[in-house]
Amino acid sequence: MMLNRNNNNYTQRRFHPKQTFVNGRHVSNTFENNNHVFDWSSHQASKWDSNLPVPNLSFRWAVVIVVTFAFACYVNSIPGTFVFDDLEAVVNNKDVLPGSSWFGIFQNDFWGKKLYKKESHKSYRPIPVLTFRLNYWLSGGLNPLGFHITNVLLHMLVSAMSLPVCSILLGGVFKGYNWNHPRASLLCSLLFAVHPVHTESVSAIVGRADLLCAVLFFSSFLLYVSSLKKDNPCHPPRSFNTNKLLLSMLACMVSMLCKEQGLTVIGLCSAYDILVACRLTPQNIFRAVGIYTGHKSSNMKDKMSASSPWIQSLLKRHFILFTSGIAMATGRYLIMGRPPTFQPVDNPASFSESLLVRIINYNYVYSLNVWLLLQPSWLCFDWAMGCISLIQSATDPRLLAVLLFWLSLATILYKAIYSPPSQNQRVLTIGLAAMIIPFLPATNIFFRVGFVIAERVLYLPSLGFAIIVTLGFNCICNAKPRCRMFILIGISCLLSSHILRCIQRNHDWLTEDSLYYSGLTVCPNNAKVHYNIAKSAVDKGNIEEAIFRYRSAIQLSPNYGHNAMNNLANILKDRGEMTEAELLLKSAVEIRPEFAAAWMNLGILQAALKKYDQAETSYLTALMHRRKYPDCYFNLGNLFLDLHRHDDALQAWLNASSLQQDHAQAWSNTILLLDNLGQFETAESVAEEALKHLPNEASIYFALANVYGKSSRYEDSEKNYQKAISLNPNTAFYHGNLGVLYHRWGKHKKAEQQYRLALSIHPETPNTQDNLRKLENIKAKHKNNL
């Protein structure tokens, strides 16, 4: 009788059960009710992760554990310095300095260059730059400690936020501290927090863009989830909160202002809405649109008709998602102006003329990214310039990696699409979505990117990878409960190895030397690694090491070693090896004709070799490619001075000082030449103008003192000499010229004192020695006369 009553109670519903396994038991996991079709297995499988050997903690304790693990992994990155891209994005970025305009941050790219300029990278990320400027203010300058602490705190925040995100992706419900599948969610977040592929994002200060993007990415996703109204966890949402959904899109837009990858949260929201919130499976969708040809349901299209309230709500949400995405992508394109210009060395596969070669190499790069997630022992700060050579032959053994990648991906996709609807199937599908969607901008499918592999772009996709790994552990535990102890040992070993690898890799990022030399072990044929080692060696005065590394870079990448050629030529010029230096600079400008710095250096070298006509041509060519080039104007002025073309020299130096108002050498040379030409009033006015821009520049005071001295304005001259000496007391000729002033002024005692000070600083100064002897002769004659 009880059974009959139950049957009578359900006469208005039609059940169409399908057999699947949840925790080893057959359950009915789909039903059609009124106008919707969805999978309810997650409701049946509320204890889906009960066999996973992970503690069942409250949300608060789970946050404490995850944050602690994240801190333990990256605490040793805090003493790090500014390395690699940090120098351009922070140290040399004028937008970070407090004297620059705040508005300029929103006009320039991530590296401080104007977005409209050809050399701009077009990476528009004003929010990270704002945080760099805030770090500068809080730290009282460019103190890397504060910058690194901020990065670690941000990673801890992202790791904590991954807990509700994982809970939602795994179970679809998160209200307050009530969360689904706490064991699996905790394991996902732990795997995400300690993954070594994140070291570049956390240890490198420029990784701030990825960290801030992730914070806002998760915020946008959580706002989207909270906008859905679900009266029953087994039913799709029939309505949504428009304000929260728009706030989600606002967070998405701000995420884009941190890094372009933030736009992909729209794709994850869509995948969550369809697969988890509405509990549709790929089979449901295929049946509804008439694509799926397996088990047929005669009224499937009717059940998912556009008149269904939940379908209408779903379509409205996706309309908002789609239009928001188009609007943000269009805005980003308009801000960028034009696509960035990349060299073949940045992304060789994308420049291949063969479509087949491009496709094969793209897929090989995809397989390497997966390998970095699986086995993150092979990490490098830069994967360009010969680190990964192109696959161009059918006999290349690396094709096996491409084949294995696609076989594995096809198997996983088949499981995700054709497996019977279940919690495992849904977790696998949403895990794939969470891994693939944030990676799409790096695939070269939609546009060319400026890198081969960039570990930072794996920061967000690694969460989807962690979900899939957790699913694998859980499936083994459910299928083989007796293996739980072995799984616990495996999970412990995996987390421990990841933590140790993070600590080890953080140590590589502490200094430039350790970072660059670590790159040699992974990519010994990467010319850029050798180039960076050479630059670091020059800074430390290790010239022989620098020469060796520059030569190695040129040998490994002769067609793209123009920077190495330019820098090596400067070293060789200083060593007197003029012939080879000139050949290197000519090769550099031949490879890259618009290389203005190399043209200028070639002009300097030719001027030193007294090839004046060639030097002038080189300088003018440099100015043709870079019209606003103050250093080139300065050197051109020096050339004109050697040729006694004084008016041209003055004009060149004035051009240099007008383009760079703090160009002290250009101002000083202008004043000194005007002084030598007897144009004292003009020299005085130029000096006064220079001091407005350089109030603490000793050379300007020295030049002005010379002008006053020749005009017999001894007191003014003395005042300016003393000011120059106070700013730079260890310059011998400052003291020597002050001695000459006192000598002419008749103050012989003070003159002798300044001469001796000059000789104590630089004993072998002929003019000062002669002046001192003349002064002593005058004193001797005076004594004899007495």
Phi, psi and omega in degrees: 000319178298319180296319180296320180297319179297318178298318179297325180295335185251021181291339182275354181246146178246117181262138175232077185288149172232145186275131171210173184251130171231116183054037175083003182242143174287132177223159174272123192238002173222151172210158178247127184222122182056251186243027178218153181231123181204168183264132181244019185295331180294330176292320177290326187258052181295340178251037183303324184257020186295335180272354181289127184283061179230141182301142176268090186259159171291164183299318182299315180292326177297319177298316180300316181296312183296316180296321178297316178297317180298318179293318181299326181290326192239008179296328181282001175273347186297322180285005184295165179254186172279122183227154172050240184294343177301327183295319181280319186280337184238297188297314183261011181267111183297336180291341179279333183285143186293339182284344183277166182285137175294324181295331180297333179300326182270002176252343186250167178275186185299337185258006177088009180264150178297134184297330184281348182285151183296323184280358180293142178281350178067013178275103184265101184222068185291331183296312176301322180296322176299319179291327175298318180294323176295318176301319179301316181293316182290326183272354181072027180139196181276068176262112186296340183302310181296323179296316182290322178299318179300317179298317180296317179298321179294320178294323176297320178295315179299318180297319178294320179292336180293338179297304177296327179297314179295319179300319180291315181296326180279326186233341175088355182227133173207106180236115182063236178257010176272115186226153183272149173047062186298326181293309181294320180297318179297316180296318177303311183294322178296315179298323177291315186296327188254007184292127184294341180293348180276353187301323179294321181292329184264314185284328176274130183297328178294343175294354176306325180300318180291321181293313179294322177300318180294319179302313182283330174300309178294322179298316179298317180296315181294324176295321179297315180299318181290343179283343182279134180256115181236112177284330182226128182298342179271354184249145174294154178292129181268350180207177181206160179271110185297321182297316180293323179295319178292324174297323176300316179292327176296317177298323176298317180296317179293325176300322176296330178285351172266316175198146186301334182299341182300335180298334186290351177298334177298319177295321179292321176300317179297314180297317178298315182301315184284312190276325187253307183294312180272353176055037174272143176256161176306324179296317177304313184295315180297319178297318184297325182263005175079020181266317185291133185243014180277236179294123185264147173237116189298330184246024182296316181296323179295320182293331180252034181290159182295344180279349179295134181302319183287329176291317178300317178297318179298316180295321178297315180298318181288332174296317178295317178300313184295311182294324178295317179297317179297318181296316181291319178296320178295316178300319178297320179294318180294322178295319181295325179086299177209156184298150177293154179263121179246156177262154177305331180292334181288322183209077188303321184299322184290344180262000179291139180284339182272123178298321180297318178297319179298313183297314181298315183287327174300316182291329175294320177295321177300316181296325178292323177297318177297320180296323177296328176286323180285317186221083187277046176266345185256078185243141182216146183286341181207128185251020183265182171051064172089000179294320178232106180285157182288145170273114183232003183231145179290345180264003180294123183296342180291347175298334177297325178294320178295316180297315179297322179299313183287326175297317179294315181295319179296321178296315180295317179296321178298316178297320182291327186267317191256355176290150176301144181304129180196172177298317180299317181296319181291318179296319178297316182294313181290330175296317176299317180298316181293335179273320187277317187300312179293343181273347186305320180298341182264006188274350186068009181284316185268328179198161179285136176255162186262033179205163174270299174230136175228113184298333182295329182288351178270001183300309179285315179300337182296338177292317176297322177297319178297324178296318181293320177297316178299319177301318179298314178299317183294320179297320179295317181295321179289323181283323182231077182303332181289346181270007184301323179295319178293323177294319178300316178297318179296317179296317179298316179295320180296312179297318181295316180295323178293318179297314180296321179293322176300313181299318179295316182290325176301323179298325177296327183275001183292319182226162180294319182300311182296324180292313184292319180290332175294330178293332179295327181289333181265315184231074181294341180261013179275110182298328182292327176297312179297321180298315180292324175298320180297316179299318179295322179295322178298317180299330181267002179080010179271080188291320182297317177297319180297316180299315180299316183289322177296319178295322178296318179297318180293321180293320181287328183221072185295332182277345183231021180264029184297323178294318178296321179297317180297313182291320178296320179299320179297321178295314182294325178298316179294334178272000179085007180269072190291320186298309180294323180299318179295319179297320179296317181292323176295323177293321181297315181284339175288320178292318181228089186301335181270014183283088188298319182298320179292321176298317179296315180296325176296321177297319178299316181295316180294325176295320178295329178274006180063028173266072193294319180296316178294322180298316180297320178298319180295317179297316181293327176293320177299318180289335176293322181275336177220096187295322180263084186225083187300321181296325179291318176300321179298312180292327175296321176299320177297322177297315179298325178297316177298329180271004180061028175264077191294319180296318178295323179296314179299318180296319180296317180292323177294324174299318180296315183287333177285327177284325179228096189292347176256024179279089188298320183295321179295316177298313183298314180296322178298314181295316182295320179292318177299323177297313181295330178278359179080011180269070189292319181294318177296318178299319180295318180292323177295319180296318179296322177293320180297321182291340175294326182264335182228071185291346181239030180261114186297322184296330179290315177299321179296314180296319179294323178298322178297319179297313180297323181296317179290338177271007180063024175266073191297319182294317178295321179295315179301317181301317182285324174299314180296324177295318179297319181293322179296327179280329181217078189289346185257025177260116189296316186287344172296311179295321181297316180290326175296323175298319177298319179300312179296325179300311180292326183285347180088008179265076190293326181295315177293325179297314179299320180299316181289323178299315182291326175296319180296318181288333177291330178278316181223091188299330185260064176246102187303315183298318180292321177298316179296317180296322179293320178296318178299319180294319179295324177296319179297318180293324179292317179297320180296322179292320179296321180296328177288000000 
